[in-house]
Amino acid sequence: MSASKVFHLVLIKPSHYDDDGYPIQWLRSIIPANSLAALYGIGQDCVERRVLGDDVHIEITALDETNTRVKAAAIVKKIRASGGHGLVGFVGVQSNQFPRALDISRELRAAGIQCCIGGFHVSGCMAMLPELTHDLKESLDLGISLFAGEAEGRLETVLQDAYRGQLKPIYDFLSDLPGLQRQPVPYLPVERVRRTYNKHTSFDAGRGCPYLCSFCTIINVQGRKSRFRSADDVERIVRSNLAQGVHSFFITDDNFARNREWETLFDRLIQLREDEGLPVKLVIQVDTMCHKIPRFMEKARRAGVTRVFIGMENINPETLSEARKGQNRITEYRAMFQAWHAVGVTTYAGYILGFPGDTRDSILRDISIIQRELPVDLLEFFILTPLPGSADHQKLYQQGVAMDTDMNRYDLVHVVTDHPKMSREELLQVYRDAWDAYYSPAHVATLLRRAKARGFAPRAMSNKILKFYGIMRCGRIHPLDGGLLRRRYRKDRRPGMPLENPLVFYTRHVGEFFRQHAAFVRLAWQFRRISRSVEKDTSDYTDLALTSVEEHDMAELEMFTATDAAKATYRKAQQKKQAGQRPVAAVQP
């Protein structure tokens, strides 16, 4: 039976505003939107099962605002042309993206279009706070529905309500998280994937995390009990994307090393790569103890892993303990990075600035220690931010501590609450200085020499550093918010900020474009000179970070002598060694 009616489901992953009030948007974005892929896959399942009846066709449109302009008027026109049946769902909305989602929704609601907002901000606030925040209340006042939890097995209910014009104000599924096996798998059509840099997509092989990091929202939204997809599910994801020419994947699990099925999943991917010759490439996120899991790294490389993101967070044991990041053991950092390099994988690590004990001097000292003693390739910095949904935010909220009310600033690169030892301006400045300190010309040369020593082309490493650091240095945008060729639209400026005169807007925009790209070219030329120098050097290179890890050399490392907490960590490790105990390894939960 052919459908006689059309229901439009428009899925939008919103961006967030820059400091000038324009959505951060690119010709090609860097990070693929996993939430968008997940909801698109669930939506396609609803289409196939005809959840609105045999006479209704659900037409899905997926828009990632980081690489696509969202025009509210065009959405209104499309839905009205089909008789007014439709729903605009904002998916995976983080706290810093909520103001933008609300602004677009406000335009749509004014035209009578049904809207629903889901994602980490809604779920995190509802999970951790005793009452709705002002922005969630504003959404409800505008007639915007809120969705908390995960959409597998629940989207059809929302669609049926929307088709009847009877959306509920709140859909709360936080206490009933679905299993992931045999669920619709994340998927985006290739025309969407092409809008990402290097045409890569993403999927989650599991959700949830067993740890208790106080700054994290994952554990309070996705739960502490890990849930996993099956090897068959992952194979379906990979094959469906390979069929449309997409072979690069970012597995978004917060910690893939804690996935109980990691070996089964890797074995299936190894089979696809080695037995069938399928060109699968992966990026994964892991913890700092993953090298303790037998066979994990070797199988990761065989499965196609080329890059890993690691939440190192800090090198001060006391800070890690206060943040309930006890699973990070600084005594294992160097061995872990060396182990990844031994299997040919490039390492990216996250580092958080602004913990209560931090000062400008201590931050710059620790960066210097990392440069000398840890062979991490690319290091990215974040400002400690009390994200709604985290234990940190809940604690400050309950204590009545002043925090910025503008959620757009909760992007990990702005200071949103006072620090006990630094002013907000000082913390923001040392955050910016940290990037320049780590990626100084001297250390870039060191990174290239280390890459060459392990057989990785200096020029290739130089290009990775340039694309990563250059976005921050030249555009003042975090690499995770970056992309290729920035786009701004005058009329998309944030409501409440003045609409700029066309002459002023385009003159300024063009001027910034050329200034930033000129700065990028200068940086590229500087890196090229460094790369050539390293390539010409025929001597063997080694340094402290590359030397083999031996227990007796801990006392010689500043990482274990710079603070009292570090010294205590060293003494504890020595006591375990003398007692004949093995260092505590991460246990798979």
C-alpha positions as CSV (number, residue, x, y, z in Angstrom):
1,M,0.0,0.0,0.0
2,S,1.5,3.3,-1.0
3,A,1.5,6.1,1.6
4,S,-0.9,9.0,0.9
5,K,0.3,11.3,3.7
6,V,3.8,12.6,4.6
7,F,5.1,13.3,8.1
8,H,8.4,15.2,8.2
9,L,10.9,14.3,10.9
10,V,13.7,17.0,10.9
11,L,16.6,16.0,13.1
12,I,19.0,18.9,14.0
13,K,22.3,18.7,15.8
14,P,22.8,22.4,16.7
15,S,26.0,24.3,16.9
16,H,26.8,27.0,19.5
17,Y,27.6,30.7,19.2
18,D,31.1,32.2,19.1
19,D,31.9,35.2,21.2
20,D,30.6,37.5,18.4
21,G,27.2,35.7,18.5
22,Y,27.5,33.7,15.2
23,P,27.0,29.9,15.1
24,I,30.3,28.0,14.8
25,Q,29.9,26.5,11.3
26,W,32.3,25.2,8.7
27,L,32.3,24.1,5.1
28,R,33.6,20.8,6.6
29,S,33.4,20.0,10.3
30,I,35.8,17.8,12.1
31,I,33.8,15.8,14.6
32,P,30.9,13.7,13.2
33,A,27.6,13.9,15.2
34,N,27.0,10.5,16.7
35,S,23.7,11.5,18.3
36,L,22.5,12.5,14.8
37,A,23.5,9.2,13.4
38,A,21.9,7.3,16.3
39,L,18.5,9.1,15.9
40,Y,18.6,8.8,12.1
41,G,19.1,5.1,12.4
42,I,16.2,4.8,15.0
43,G,14.1,7.0,12.7
44,Q,14.8,4.8,9.7
45,D,13.6,1.8,11.7
46,C,10.3,3.7,12.5
47,V,9.9,4.3,8.7
48,E,10.4,0.7,7.9
49,R,7.9,-0.4,10.5
50,R,5.4,2.2,9.5
51,V,4.8,3.3,13.1
52,L,2.3,6.0,12.0
53,G,0.3,3.6,9.8
54,D,0.5,2.2,6.4
55,D,-0.9,5.4,4.8
56,V,1.8,7.7,6.3
57,H,5.3,8.0,5.0
58,I,7.9,9.5,7.5
59,E,10.4,11.6,5.6
60,I,13.6,12.1,7.6
61,T,16.0,15.1,7.2
62,A,19.2,15.2,9.2
63,L,21.1,18.5,9.7
64,D,24.3,19.0,11.5
65,E,24.6,22.8,12.0
66,T,28.4,22.6,12.4
67,N,28.5,22.0,8.6
68,T,25.1,23.0,7.3
69,R,23.1,26.2,7.6
70,V,19.8,25.6,9.4
71,K,17.0,27.8,8.0
72,A,13.9,27.8,10.1
73,A,11.8,29.4,7.3
74,A,12.7,26.6,4.9
75,I,11.7,23.9,7.5
76,V,8.4,25.6,8.1
77,K,7.7,25.7,4.4
78,K,8.5,22.0,3.9
79,I,6.3,20.9,6.8
80,R,3.4,23.1,5.7
81,A,3.6,21.9,2.2
82,S,2.8,18.4,3.4
83,G,-0.2,19.4,5.4
84,G,1.5,20.6,8.5
85,H,2.4,17.1,9.8
86,G,5.9,17.2,11.2
87,L,8.3,17.3,14.2
88,V,11.7,19.1,14.6
89,G,13.9,17.2,17.0
90,F,17.0,18.7,18.4
91,V,19.4,15.8,19.2
92,G,22.4,15.3,21.4
93,V,22.1,18.9,22.6
94,Q,24.9,19.7,25.0
95,S,24.7,22.6,27.5
96,N,26.6,25.0,25.3
97,Q,24.3,24.2,22.4
98,F,21.1,24.6,24.3
99,P,20.7,28.4,23.7
100,R,21.1,27.9,20.0
101,A,18.5,25.0,20.0
102,L,16.1,27.2,21.9
103,D,16.6,30.1,19.5
104,I,15.8,28.0,16.4
105,S,12.9,26.4,18.2
106,R,11.5,29.8,19.1
107,E,11.2,30.6,15.4
108,L,9.6,27.3,14.6
109,R,7.1,27.5,17.5
110,A,6.1,31.0,16.3
111,A,5.0,29.3,13.0
112,G,3.2,26.5,14.9
113,I,5.8,23.8,14.3
114,Q,6.2,21.1,16.9
115,C,9.6,20.9,18.5
116,C,11.3,18.5,21.0
117,I,14.8,19.0,22.5
118,G,16.8,16.1,23.9
119,G,20.5,15.5,24.7
120,F,22.9,15.8,27.6
121,H,21.7,19.2,28.9
122,V,18.1,18.2,29.3
123,S,19.0,14.7,30.6
124,G,21.8,16.0,32.9
125,C,19.7,18.7,34.5
126,M,16.8,16.4,35.1
127,A,19.0,13.7,36.5
128,M,21.0,15.8,39.0
129,L,18.9,18.8,40.0
130,P,15.8,19.0,42.2
131,E,13.9,21.3,39.9
132,L,13.9,22.4,36.2
133,T,16.4,25.1,35.4
134,H,15.2,28.4,34.0
135,D,16.0,27.5,30.4
136,L,14.1,24.2,30.6
137,K,11.1,26.1,32.0
138,E,11.4,28.6,29.2
139,S,11.3,25.8,26.7
140,L,8.1,24.4,28.2
141,D,6.5,27.8,28.3
142,L,7.1,28.1,24.5
143,G,5.4,24.7,24.0
144,I,8.7,22.9,23.3
145,S,8.8,19.3,24.5
146,L,11.8,17.9,26.4
147,F,13.2,14.4,26.1
148,A,15.4,12.9,28.8
149,G,17.1,9.6,28.3
150,E,17.7,7.5,25.2
151,A,15.5,7.1,22.2
152,E,15.8,3.4,21.3
153,G,12.3,1.9,21.6
154,R,10.8,5.4,22.5
155,L,11.0,7.5,19.4
156,E,7.9,5.9,17.9
157,T,5.8,7.0,20.9
158,V,7.0,10.6,20.4
159,L,6.3,10.4,16.6
160,Q,2.8,9.1,17.2
161,D,2.0,11.8,19.7
162,A,3.4,14.4,17.3
163,Y,1.3,13.0,14.4
164,R,-1.8,13.5,16.6
165,G,-0.7,17.0,17.6
166,Q,-0.5,15.9,21.2
167,L,3.2,16.0,22.2
168,K,3.7,15.7,26.0
169,P,5.7,18.5,27.7
170,I,8.3,16.0,29.1
171,Y,9.4,12.5,28.0
172,D,11.5,11.1,30.9
173,F,13.2,7.7,30.3
174,L,16.2,8.3,32.5
175,S,15.3,5.5,34.9
176,D,14.8,3.0,32.1
177,L,17.9,2.9,29.9
178,P,17.5,0.5,26.9
179,G,19.8,-2.4,26.0
180,L,21.8,-1.8,22.8
181,Q,22.0,-5.2,21.2
182,R,19.8,-5.7,18.2
183,Q,18.7,-2.1,18.3
184,P,18.7,0.1,15.1
185,V,22.3,1.0,14.5
186,P,23.7,4.6,14.0
187,Y,23.8,5.6,10.4
188,L,23.9,8.8,8.2
189,P,23.6,9.0,4.4
190,V,26.8,9.7,2.6
191,E,25.7,13.2,1.5
192,R,25.7,14.0,5.2
193,V,29.0,12.3,5.9
194,R,30.7,14.1,3.1
195,R,30.3,17.3,5.1
196,T,32.8,16.1,7.6
197,Y,36.6,16.5,7.2
198,N,38.1,13.3,5.6
199,K,34.5,11.9,5.3
200,H,34.3,9.9,8.5
201,T,31.3,9.0,10.6
202,S,30.8,7.7,14.1
203,F,29.0,5.1,16.2
204,D,28.8,4.0,19.8
205,A,29.7,0.4,20.6
206,G,28.6,0.9,24.2
207,R,27.3,3.4,26.6
208,G,27.8,4.1,30.3
209,C,30.9,4.2,32.4
210,P,31.7,2.6,35.8
211,Y,33.9,5.4,37.1
212,L,32.9,8.4,39.2
213,C,34.8,11.4,37.8
214,S,33.2,14.5,39.3
215,F,33.4,16.6,36.2
216,C,31.7,14.0,33.9
217,T,28.1,13.9,32.8
218,I,28.3,10.5,31.2
219,I,27.7,8.5,34.4
220,N,24.6,10.5,35.3
221,V,23.0,10.4,31.9
222,Q,24.0,7.1,30.4
223,G,24.5,5.4,33.8
224,R,27.4,3.6,35.5
225,K,26.3,0.2,34.2
226,S,27.9,-0.3,30.8
227,R,25.7,-1.5,27.9
228,F,27.1,-2.9,24.6
229,R,26.3,-3.6,21.0
230,S,27.1,-7.0,19.7
231,A,29.7,-7.9,17.1
232,D,26.9,-8.4,14.6
233,D,25.6,-4.9,15.3
234,V,29.0,-3.4,14.7
235,E,29.5,-5.4,11.5
236,R,26.2,-4.1,10.2
237,I,27.3,-0.5,11.0
238,V,30.6,-1.0,9.2
239,R,29.2,-2.8,6.1
240,S,26.4,-0.3,5.6
241,N,28.9,2.6,5.6
242,L,31.5,0.8,3.5
243,A,28.7,0.3,0.9
244,Q,28.4,4.0,0.5
245,G,32.2,4.6,0.5
246,V,32.7,5.5,4.1
247,H,35.5,3.6,5.9
248,S,36.7,5.9,8.7
249,F,34.9,5.7,12.0
250,F,35.1,7.4,15.4
251,I,33.8,5.1,18.1
252,T,32.4,7.5,20.6
253,D,32.4,5.2,23.7
254,D,33.7,7.3,26.6
255,N,36.1,4.5,27.3
256,F,36.2,1.6,24.8
257,A,38.7,-0.3,27.0
258,R,36.0,-0.8,29.6
259,N,33.7,-2.4,27.0
260,R,33.4,-6.0,28.2
261,E,33.0,-7.1,24.6
262,W,36.1,-5.2,23.3
263,E,37.9,-8.4,22.2
264,T,34.8,-9.9,20.4
265,L,34.3,-6.6,18.6
266,F,38.0,-6.2,17.7
267,D,38.1,-9.8,16.5
268,R,35.2,-9.2,14.1
269,L,36.8,-6.1,12.8
270,I,40.1,-7.9,12.4
271,Q,38.2,-10.5,10.4
272,L,36.7,-7.9,8.1
273,R,40.1,-6.3,7.6
274,E,42.4,-9.3,7.3
275,D,40.2,-11.9,5.7
276,E,38.1,-9.7,3.5
277,G,40.5,-6.8,3.0
278,L,38.0,-4.2,4.0
279,P,39.6,-0.7,4.6
280,V,38.4,0.0,8.1
281,K,40.0,2.8,10.1
282,L,39.1,3.6,13.6
283,V,39.6,6.3,16.3
284,I,38.8,5.3,19.9
285,Q,38.8,6.7,23.4
286,V,40.4,4.8,26.2
287,D,41.6,5.2,29.8
288,T,45.2,5.5,31.0
289,M,45.3,1.8,32.2
290,C,44.3,0.2,28.9
291,H,47.8,-1.1,28.3
292,K,47.4,-3.4,31.3
293,I,44.7,-5.4,29.4
294,P,46.3,-8.3,27.7
295,R,46.1,-8.2,23.9
296,F,44.1,-5.0,23.9
297,M,46.6,-2.7,22.1
298,E,47.8,-5.3,19.6
299,K,44.2,-6.2,18.6
300,A,43.2,-2.5,18.5
301,R,45.9,-1.9,15.8
302,R,44.9,-5.0,13.8
303,A,41.3,-3.9,14.0
304,G,42.2,-0.6,12.3
305,V,42.8,1.8,15.2
306,T,45.1,4.6,14.0
307,R,44.4,7.2,16.8
308,V,43.4,7.1,20.4
309,F,42.1,9.8,22.7
310,I,43.1,9.5,26.3
311,G,41.6,11.4,29.3
312,M,44.9,12.0,31.1
313,E,43.3,15.1,32.7
314,N,46.2,15.9,35.1
315,I,49.5,14.7,36.4
316,N,48.9,15.7,40.1
317,P,47.7,12.7,42.1
318,E,46.0,14.9,44.6
319,T,44.0,16.7,41.9
320,L,43.0,13.4,40.3
321,S,41.8,12.1,43.7
322,E,39.7,15.2,44.4
323,A,38.1,14.8,41.0
324,R,37.4,11.2,41.8
325,K,39.6,10.2,38.8
326,G,41.4,7.6,40.9
327,Q,41.7,5.2,38.0
328,N,44.3,7.4,36.5
329,R,47.7,6.4,37.9
330,I,50.5,8.7,36.9
331,T,53.0,5.9,37.5
332,E,51.6,4.3,34.4
333,Y,51.3,7.2,32.0
334,R,54.7,6.9,30.3
335,A,54.4,3.1,29.8
336,M,50.9,3.6,28.4
337,F,51.9,6.1,25.8
338,Q,55.0,4.1,24.8
339,A,52.8,1.0,24.4
340,W,50.5,2.8,21.9
341,H,53.5,4.0,20.0
342,A,54.9,0.5,19.9
343,V,51.9,-0.7,17.9
344,G,52.0,2.4,15.6
345,V,49.1,4.4,17.0
346,T,49.1,8.2,17.4
347,T,48.1,9.5,20.8
348,Y,45.9,12.4,21.7
349,A,45.4,13.3,25.4
350,G,43.0,15.7,27.2
351,Y,44.3,17.9,30.0
352,I,42.1,19.9,32.3
353,L,43.2,23.3,33.7
354,G,41.5,25.1,36.6
355,F,41.3,22.5,39.4
356,P,41.2,24.2,42.8
357,G,44.9,23.7,43.5
358,D,46.1,25.1,40.2
359,T,48.0,28.3,39.8
360,R,49.6,29.8,36.7
361,D,53.0,28.6,37.8
362,S,51.9,25.1,38.6
363,I,50.1,24.7,35.3
364,L,53.1,25.8,33.3
365,R,55.4,23.7,35.4
366,D,53.3,20.6,34.8
367,I,53.2,21.2,31.1
368,S,57.0,21.4,31.1
369,I,57.2,18.1,32.9
370,I,54.8,16.5,30.4
371,Q,57.0,17.8,27.5
372,R,60.1,16.2,29.0
373,E,58.8,13.0,30.5
374,L,55.7,11.8,28.6
375,P,55.8,10.9,24.9
376,V,52.2,12.1,24.2
377,D,51.8,13.3,20.6
378,L,49.0,15.8,20.7
379,L,47.7,17.4,23.9
380,E,44.5,19.3,24.1
381,F,43.5,21.6,27.0
382,F,40.1,22.3,28.6
383,I,39.0,24.6,31.4
384,L,37.4,22.7,34.3
385,T,33.7,23.5,33.9
386,P,30.8,22.5,36.1
387,L,28.7,21.0,33.4
388,P,25.0,20.5,34.2
389,G,24.6,16.8,34.8
390,S,28.0,16.5,36.6
391,A,28.6,16.0,40.3
392,D,30.6,19.3,40.2
393,H,27.7,21.3,39.0
394,Q,25.3,19.6,41.4
395,K,27.6,20.5,44.3
396,L,28.0,24.1,43.4
397,Y,24.2,24.4,42.7
398,Q,23.4,23.0,46.1
399,Q,25.9,25.3,47.8
400,G,24.5,28.4,46.0
401,V,27.9,29.2,44.4
402,A,27.6,31.7,41.6
403,M,27.8,30.2,38.1
404,D,27.2,31.9,34.7
405,T,23.6,31.5,33.6
406,D,24.5,31.7,29.9
407,M,24.8,28.0,28.9
408,N,26.5,29.0,25.6
409,R,29.7,29.6,27.7
410,Y,29.7,26.0,29.0
411,D,32.0,24.9,26.2
412,L,35.1,24.0,28.3
413,V,37.0,27.1,26.9
414,H,35.3,29.8,29.0
415,V,35.5,30.4,32.7
416,V,32.0,30.2,34.2
417,T,32.6,30.3,37.9
418,D,35.2,31.8,40.3
419,H,38.5,30.0,41.0
420,P,40.0,30.1,44.5
421,K,43.5,31.1,43.4
422,M,43.1,32.9,40.1
423,S,40.8,35.5,38.7
424,R,38.6,34.5,35.8
425,E,40.8,36.6,33.5
426,E,44.0,34.9,34.8
427,L,42.6,31.4,34.3
428,L,41.5,32.2,30.8
429,Q,44.9,33.6,29.9
430,V,46.8,30.7,31.3
431,Y,44.5,28.4,29.3
432,R,45.5,30.2,26.1
433,D,49.2,30.3,27.2
434,A,49.1,26.5,27.8
435,W,48.5,25.8,24.1
436,D,51.4,28.0,23.1
437,A,53.7,26.6,25.8
438,Y,53.1,23.0,24.8
439,Y,53.3,23.6,21.0
440,S,56.3,25.9,21.2
441,P,58.7,25.5,18.2
442,A,61.2,23.7,20.4
443,H,58.6,21.1,21.5
444,V,57.2,20.7,18.0
445,A,60.7,19.8,16.9
446,T,60.9,17.3,19.8
447,L,57.5,15.7,18.8
448,L,58.7,15.4,15.2
449,R,62.0,13.8,16.3
450,R,60.1,11.3,18.5
451,A,57.8,10.5,15.6
452,K,60.8,9.9,13.3
453,A,62.5,7.7,16.0
454,R,59.5,5.3,15.9
455,G,59.3,5.3,12.1
456,F,56.5,7.9,11.6
457,A,57.1,10.5,9.0
458,P,58.0,13.9,10.5
459,R,56.0,15.7,7.8
460,A,52.9,13.7,8.6
461,M,53.2,14.4,12.3
462,S,53.8,18.1,11.5
463,N,50.6,18.2,9.5
464,K,48.6,16.6,12.4
465,I,50.0,19.2,14.8
466,L,49.3,22.1,12.4
467,K,45.7,21.1,11.9
468,F,45.1,20.6,15.6
469,Y,47.0,23.5,17.1
470,G,46.5,25.9,14.2
471,I,42.7,26.1,14.8
472,M,43.2,27.3,18.4
473,R,46.2,29.5,17.6
474,C,44.8,31.3,14.6
475,G,41.1,31.1,15.2
476,R,40.7,30.9,19.0
477,I,38.4,27.9,18.6
478,H,39.0,24.6,20.3
479,P,40.1,21.9,17.8
480,L,37.0,19.8,18.6
481,D,34.9,22.7,17.4
482,G,37.1,23.2,14.4
483,G,36.7,22.5,10.7
484,L,37.7,23.6,7.2
485,L,36.7,27.1,6.1
486,R,34.6,29.0,8.6
487,R,31.2,30.2,7.5
488,R,29.2,33.1,9.0
489,Y,25.8,34.4,8.1
490,R,24.8,37.9,9.1
491,K,21.2,37.1,9.8
492,D,22.0,34.1,12.0
493,R,23.4,36.3,14.8
494,R,22.3,35.4,18.3
495,P,19.0,37.1,19.2
496,G,19.6,40.1,21.5
497,M,22.8,41.0,19.7
498,P,22.5,43.8,17.1
499,L,22.2,42.8,13.4
500,E,25.3,44.2,11.8
501,N,25.3,46.6,8.9
502,P,26.1,44.5,5.7
503,L,29.1,46.7,4.9
504,V,30.5,46.3,8.4
505,F,29.7,42.6,8.6
506,Y,31.3,41.6,5.3
507,T,34.3,43.9,5.7
508,R,35.0,42.5,9.1
509,H,34.3,38.9,8.1
510,V,36.6,39.0,5.0
511,G,39.3,40.8,7.0
512,E,39.2,38.2,9.7
513,F,39.3,35.4,7.1
514,F,42.5,36.7,5.6
515,R,44.1,37.5,8.9
516,Q,43.5,34.1,10.3
517,H,44.6,32.3,7.2
518,A,47.7,34.4,6.9
519,A,48.5,33.5,10.4
520,F,47.9,29.8,9.6
521,V,50.2,30.0,6.5
522,R,52.9,31.6,8.7
523,L,52.5,28.8,11.2
524,A,52.6,26.2,8.5
525,W,55.8,27.7,7.1
526,Q,57.4,27.6,10.5
527,F,56.4,24.0,11.0
528,R,57.6,23.1,7.5
529,R,61.1,24.5,8.4
530,I,61.2,22.5,11.6
531,S,60.1,19.3,9.7
532,R,62.8,19.7,7.1
533,S,65.4,20.2,9.8
534,V,64.3,17.0,11.5
535,E,64.2,15.1,8.2
536,K,67.7,16.1,7.4
537,D,69.1,15.0,10.8
538,T,70.5,11.5,10.4
539,S,71.6,11.0,14.0
540,D,69.7,8.5,16.2
541,Y,67.4,10.3,18.6
542,T,66.2,9.4,22.1
543,D,65.2,11.4,25.2
544,L,63.8,10.7,28.6
545,A,60.2,10.2,27.4
546,L,61.3,7.5,25.0
547,T,63.5,5.5,27.4
548,S,62.1,2.2,28.7
549,V,60.1,2.4,31.9
550,E,61.9,1.0,34.9
551,E,60.7,1.3,38.5
552,H,64.1,2.5,39.8
553,D,64.1,5.6,37.6
554,M,60.9,7.1,39.1
555,A,62.9,9.0,41.7
556,E,64.7,10.7,38.8
557,L,61.5,12.0,37.2
558,E,60.1,15.4,38.2
559,M,56.6,14.0,37.8
560,F,57.2,12.1,41.0
561,T,59.0,14.8,42.9
562,A,57.3,18.1,42.0
563,T,54.6,17.9,44.7
564,D,54.0,16.1,48.0
565,A,51.2,14.1,46.5
566,A,53.6,12.9,43.7
567,K,56.2,11.9,46.2
568,A,53.6,9.9,48.1
569,T,52.6,8.2,44.9
570,Y,56.2,7.2,44.2
571,R,56.7,5.9,47.8
572,K,53.5,3.8,47.5
573,A,54.7,2.3,44.2
574,Q,58.0,1.5,45.7
575,Q,56.4,-0.2,48.7
576,K,54.3,-2.4,46.4
577,K,57.4,-3.3,44.5
578,Q,59.3,-4.3,47.6
579,A,56.3,-6.3,48.9
580,G,56.4,-8.2,45.7
581,Q,53.0,-6.9,44.6
582,R,52.2,-6.0,41.1
583,P,51.0,-2.5,40.5
584,V,47.2,-2.3,40.6
585,A,45.8,-2.9,37.1
586,A,42.5,-1.7,35.8
587,V,40.0,-4.5,36.2
588,Q,37.3,-4.9,33.5
589,P,34.0,-4.3,35.2
